């Protein structure tokens, strides 16, 4: 299967990087992602749902679990393959990358704990957050970010009005002396607002963020105009 590894390798110097760490997931960390977020597949050719690549200027490594070992062997060429049980990306970097090198990453695609682990395990290199993701500039025919229609979940299926859900959680927020809670999981937001969508396959989600105030009001979402209904 065709990959675009060389495109990214050639672009590293433009960003002052010696390497780049690229996961399969999008910024919502869900099981399914839209076509516009399939950066790992664009670069490596791998279409599975679990994987991570570390691309250096002269070599690259790919990590996945036992479910996808055979698939990775069929789809990926020119990249060293590892079972993530035996070798993790941070360990590989610590053993394979020269001290002082700079490895970039898209901060939206990694949890804080994951990056802290990388910095601890592979302390021989500098981990540098890069925005926007350098893959996006290389992906000329990248699919559009999904913006599916918002549908209201009928009360008979939702079980409770959104206003009551929001007030119930707002009461919890008030008890913690906080003013708001930031919601980053689309499934939680869709449940809270009794809405559904088709931004990703197999799950009726809208990819969005929200801030719930202690008053019960939803202050900000990525798709505010649609969700104010």
Secondary structure by P-SEA (a helix, b strand, c coil): cccaaaaaaaacccccccccccccccccccccccccccccccccccccccbbbbbccccbbbbbccccaaaaaaccccbbbbccccccaaaaaaccccccbbbbbccccccaaaaaaaaaaaccbbbbbbccccccccccccccccccbbbbcccccccccaaaaaaaaaaaaaaacccbbbbccaaaaaaaaccccccccccccccbbbbbccccccccccccccccc
